[in-house]
Amino acid sequence: MNDPSDCSDVKSFVQEFDLGPVPFLDLDEVVRRGGRQRQVRRAERWAAVAAAAALVAGVVVGVAHVSGRSTTHQPAASISPTPTPTPTPSPSTGGQRLLTARSATISATSVHVKELLGVGLSLDVIVTANGAQGTLLGQGKTSVFLSVGDQIYIKGPVSMPPFLPDSQVAAAHGKWILVTSIGSLFDVHTLYRLGWSFTPYGIPDPTLGSTRDIDEIPTIGLVTQQNFRLYVGVNPPYRPYLVETTPYPTYATYTDWNAPTSPLPPPPSPNDVYVPVLGP
């Protein structure tokens, strides 16, 4: 390349590829652009770090909240001890057992009573708190028995001498006969009256008699001076089950306690009631 002719050839070759004047290079601008790019990249890195930190903080807070909930215990509700019930003392005397039998009768809903009223007469009735209904049997005949409201009625051919003689039954001409004042019938007027009928007025408290099972129920006899023996349950609810008197070994029975019953019919119309002239 020391030959002048060679230099001339090179210049001619280069001129054929001339792309114009060489642009001006501003070094200060190059430095400024590099600084701005570094600032942008630095800001982007800080933004990413901040976002990651916020995400981590949120996770930590959530975990702490859940952990706090899982480890927080509500105080256990205080439970008061159930008091031990005090048992009701069992009746020990004849008077106490009579009171419990009376209470058990009055508080019942119903009972089936079969009772002798004298020679040739008997009752077969269902007694409730509001009255009673069933049959009166005697002389081989049957009359309807009804206790409703404040009155007691029978309807049919059965007479009850000397209180209700045959002549008064005939005079009724098939109407209901008002018989409330006949004491033996009033004893089954309601459960309340039945409960009080076990010890007739004027008789002292009974004494304790022998025990026996009635329909597999253990009972004990309550004995009065008139040899009136009422057998009541040995165990609660101390209901009465049988009455014995001399000379009737089965004077009355009390069964089917609290059994379902038919509703009582309404009282008879006054026009369908005969008021008899009762004997002594």
C-alpha positions as CSV (number, residue, x, y, z in Angstrom):
1,M,0.0,0.0,0.0
2,N,3.1,2.3,-0.2
3,D,2.6,2.7,-3.9
4,P,0.6,5.9,-4.7
5,S,-1.2,4.2,-7.5
6,D,-2.6,1.6,-5.0
7,C,-4.0,4.4,-2.8
8,S,-5.7,6.0,-5.7
9,D,-7.4,2.7,-6.6
10,V,-8.7,2.2,-3.0
11,K,-10.1,5.7,-2.8
12,S,-12.0,5.1,-6.1
13,F,-13.4,1.8,-4.7
14,V,-14.6,3.4,-1.5
15,Q,-16.3,6.3,-3.2
16,E,-18.4,3.9,-5.1
17,F,-20.0,2.9,-1.6
18,D,-20.4,6.4,-0.2
19,L,-23.6,6.5,1.9
20,G,-23.5,10.2,2.6
21,P,-22.1,12.3,5.3
22,V,-21.3,10.6,8.7
23,P,-23.9,11.7,11.3
24,F,-22.7,13.8,14.3
25,L,-22.2,11.8,17.5
26,D,-23.4,13.6,20.7
27,L,-21.6,11.9,23.6
28,D,-23.5,13.9,26.3
29,E,-26.8,12.6,24.9
30,V,-25.5,9.0,25.0
31,V,-24.6,9.4,28.7
32,R,-28.0,11.0,29.5
33,R,-29.9,8.1,27.7
34,G,-27.9,5.5,29.7
35,G,-28.7,7.2,33.0
36,R,-32.5,7.3,32.2
37,Q,-32.5,3.6,31.2
38,R,-30.8,2.7,34.5
39,Q,-33.4,4.7,36.5
40,V,-36.2,3.0,34.7
41,R,-34.8,-0.5,35.3
42,R,-34.1,0.5,39.0
43,A,-37.7,1.7,39.5
44,E,-39.0,-1.5,37.9
45,R,-36.9,-3.6,40.2
46,W,-38.2,-1.7,43.3
47,A,-41.8,-2.0,42.1
48,A,-41.4,-5.8,41.8
49,V,-39.8,-6.0,45.2
50,A,-42.6,-4.0,46.7
51,A,-45.3,-6.1,45.1
52,A,-43.6,-9.3,46.3
53,A,-43.3,-7.8,49.8
54,A,-47.0,-6.9,49.8
55,L,-48.0,-10.4,48.7
56,V,-45.8,-12.0,51.4
57,A,-47.2,-9.7,54.0
58,G,-50.8,-10.5,53.0
59,V,-50.1,-14.2,53.2
60,V,-48.5,-13.8,56.6
61,V,-51.5,-11.7,57.9
62,G,-54.0,-14.2,56.6
63,V,-52.1,-17.1,58.2
64,A,-51.9,-15.2,61.4
65,H,-55.6,-14.5,61.3
66,V,-56.5,-18.1,60.6
67,S,-54.0,-19.3,63.3
68,G,-55.5,-16.8,65.7
69,R,-59.0,-18.1,65.1
70,S,-57.9,-21.8,65.4
71,T,-56.2,-21.2,68.7
72,T,-58.8,-18.9,70.3
73,H,-61.0,-20.9,72.7
74,Q,-64.4,-19.7,73.9
75,P,-64.9,-20.2,77.6
76,A,-66.9,-23.4,78.2
77,A,-70.5,-22.7,79.3
78,S,-71.0,-23.4,82.9
79,I,-73.4,-26.3,83.6
80,S,-75.3,-26.2,86.8
81,P,-75.5,-29.6,88.4
82,T,-79.0,-31.2,88.3
83,P,-80.3,-31.3,91.8
84,T,-81.1,-34.8,93.1
85,P,-84.9,-35.0,93.5
86,T,-86.0,-35.6,97.0
87,P,-88.2,-38.7,97.0
88,T,-91.7,-38.3,98.5
89,P,-91.9,-40.3,101.7
90,S,-94.0,-43.5,101.3
91,P,-97.2,-43.4,103.4
92,S,-96.7,-45.5,106.5
93,T,-100.0,-45.3,108.4
94,G,-103.5,-46.2,107.4
95,G,-104.6,-42.5,107.5
96,Q,-101.7,-41.5,105.2
97,R,-102.5,-44.3,102.7
98,L,-106.1,-43.3,102.7
99,L,-105.1,-39.7,101.8
100,T,-102.8,-40.9,98.9
101,A,-105.5,-43.2,97.6
102,R,-108.0,-40.4,97.6
103,S,-105.5,-38.0,95.9
104,A,-104.7,-40.7,93.2
105,T,-108.5,-41.1,92.5
106,I,-109.2,-37.4,92.3
107,S,-106.2,-36.7,90.0
108,A,-107.0,-39.5,87.6
109,T,-108.9,-39.1,84.3
110,S,-111.2,-42.1,84.5
111,V,-111.8,-45.4,86.3
112,H,-114.1,-48.4,85.7
113,V,-116.2,-49.0,88.8
114,K,-118.3,-52.1,89.5
115,E,-120.1,-51.8,92.8
116,L,-122.8,-53.6,94.7
117,L,-125.6,-51.4,96.0
118,G,-127.5,-54.0,98.0
119,V,-129.2,-57.3,97.4
120,G,-129.8,-57.7,93.7
121,L,-128.5,-54.2,92.6
122,S,-125.2,-53.3,91.1
123,L,-123.6,-50.5,89.1
124,D,-121.2,-50.8,86.1
125,V,-120.0,-47.3,85.2
126,I,-117.1,-45.3,83.9
127,V,-116.4,-42.4,86.3
128,T,-114.6,-39.3,85.1
129,A,-113.8,-35.9,86.5
130,N,-117.0,-34.4,85.0
131,G,-119.5,-37.3,85.6
132,A,-120.2,-40.9,84.9
133,Q,-122.2,-43.2,82.6
134,G,-123.0,-46.9,82.4
135,T,-125.7,-49.2,83.6
136,L,-127.7,-50.0,86.7
137,L,-128.6,-53.7,87.0
138,G,-131.2,-55.3,89.2
139,Q,-134.2,-57.7,89.1
140,G,-132.7,-59.2,86.0
141,K,-133.2,-55.8,84.2
142,T,-131.0,-53.0,83.1
143,S,-131.4,-49.2,83.2
144,V,-129.1,-46.5,81.8
145,F,-127.1,-44.6,84.4
146,L,-126.0,-41.0,83.7
147,S,-124.2,-38.5,86.0
148,V,-123.8,-35.2,84.2
149,G,-123.7,-31.6,85.4
150,D,-124.9,-31.5,89.0
151,Q,-127.5,-34.3,88.7
152,I,-127.8,-38.1,88.4
153,Y,-130.4,-39.8,86.3
154,I,-131.5,-43.4,85.5
155,K,-133.7,-44.5,82.6
156,G,-135.3,-47.9,82.4
157,P,-137.2,-50.5,84.4
158,V,-134.9,-51.1,87.3
159,S,-136.3,-50.0,90.7
160,M,-134.4,-49.3,93.9
161,P,-136.6,-50.1,96.8
162,P,-137.2,-48.7,99.3
163,F,-135.9,-45.4,97.8
164,L,-137.3,-45.8,94.3
165,P,-140.2,-48.3,94.4
166,D,-141.7,-49.9,91.3
167,S,-144.6,-47.5,91.3
168,Q,-142.4,-44.5,90.8
169,V,-140.5,-46.2,88.0
170,A,-143.9,-46.9,86.3
171,A,-144.9,-43.3,86.8
172,A,-141.9,-42.0,84.9
173,H,-143.4,-43.5,81.6
174,G,-140.0,-44.0,80.1
175,K,-138.5,-40.6,81.0
176,W,-135.2,-40.0,82.8
177,I,-135.7,-40.4,86.6
178,L,-133.9,-37.9,88.8
179,V,-132.1,-39.8,91.5
180,T,-129.4,-37.4,92.7
181,S,-130.4,-37.6,96.4
182,I,-129.9,-41.4,96.6
183,G,-126.6,-41.5,98.5
184,S,-125.2,-44.8,97.1
185,L,-125.5,-43.4,93.6
186,F,-124.0,-40.0,94.5
187,D,-120.7,-41.7,95.5
188,V,-119.9,-42.3,91.8
189,H,-121.1,-38.9,90.7
190,T,-117.5,-37.8,89.8
191,L,-114.0,-38.9,90.6
192,Y,-113.9,-36.3,93.4
193,R,-117.0,-37.8,95.0
194,L,-115.6,-41.3,94.6
195,G,-112.3,-40.3,96.3
196,W,-114.2,-39.1,99.3
197,S,-116.5,-42.1,99.5
198,F,-113.8,-44.5,100.6
199,T,-114.1,-43.3,104.2
200,P,-117.7,-42.5,105.2
201,Y,-118.1,-39.5,107.5
202,G,-117.8,-40.3,111.2
203,I,-115.4,-43.3,110.7
204,P,-111.9,-42.8,112.1
205,D,-108.7,-43.3,110.2
206,P,-108.3,-46.9,109.1
207,T,-105.6,-49.3,110.4
208,L,-103.3,-51.3,108.2
209,G,-104.5,-54.8,107.4
210,S,-103.1,-57.7,105.4
211,T,-101.4,-57.5,102.0
212,R,-102.5,-59.3,98.8
213,D,-101.9,-59.2,95.0
214,I,-104.8,-58.0,92.9
215,D,-104.2,-58.5,89.2
216,E,-100.5,-58.9,90.0
217,I,-100.5,-55.5,91.8
218,P,-99.3,-55.6,95.4
219,T,-101.9,-54.0,97.7
220,I,-102.5,-53.5,101.4
221,G,-105.8,-53.4,103.1
222,L,-107.1,-50.3,105.0
223,V,-109.5,-51.5,107.7
224,T,-112.1,-49.5,109.5
225,Q,-114.1,-50.4,112.7
226,Q,-117.0,-51.4,110.5
227,N,-114.8,-54.0,108.8
228,F,-114.7,-51.9,105.6
229,R,-111.5,-53.0,103.8
230,L,-110.1,-50.8,101.0
231,Y,-107.2,-52.4,99.2
232,V,-104.8,-49.8,97.8
233,G,-101.5,-50.1,95.9
234,V,-98.4,-50.5,98.0
235,N,-96.4,-48.5,95.5
236,P,-97.1,-45.2,93.7
237,P,-99.5,-44.0,92.6
238,Y,-101.3,-45.8,95.5
239,R,-104.6,-46.3,93.7
240,P,-107.5,-48.2,95.2
241,Y,-108.4,-51.5,93.6
242,L,-110.9,-53.4,95.7
243,V,-113.4,-52.9,98.6
244,E,-114.5,-55.7,100.8
245,T,-117.2,-55.6,103.4
246,T,-119.1,-58.1,105.5
247,P,-120.8,-60.1,104.0
248,Y,-119.6,-59.1,100.5
249,P,-116.1,-60.2,99.7
250,T,-116.3,-58.2,96.4
251,Y,-118.2,-55.1,97.2
252,A,-116.5,-52.8,94.6
253,T,-113.7,-53.0,92.1
254,Y,-111.7,-50.2,90.4
255,T,-110.0,-51.1,87.2
256,D,-108.9,-49.6,83.8
257,W,-107.5,-46.4,85.4
258,N,-107.0,-43.6,82.9
259,A,-108.4,-45.6,80.0
260,P,-109.9,-43.6,77.0
261,T,-113.6,-42.8,77.5
262,S,-116.6,-41.7,75.4
263,P,-117.7,-38.1,75.8
264,L,-120.6,-37.5,78.3
265,P,-123.9,-36.7,76.6
266,P,-125.6,-33.4,77.5
267,P,-128.1,-33.4,80.4
268,P,-131.6,-34.5,79.5
269,S,-134.2,-31.9,78.5
270,P,-136.3,-30.8,81.5
271,N,-139.4,-32.1,79.6
272,D,-137.8,-35.5,79.5
273,V,-137.1,-35.8,83.3
274,Y,-139.4,-37.2,85.9
275,V,-138.9,-36.1,89.5
276,P,-140.0,-39.0,91.7
277,V,-141.3,-39.1,95.2
278,L,-138.5,-41.0,96.9
279,G,-139.0,-43.3,99.9
280,P,-137.0,-43.2,103.1
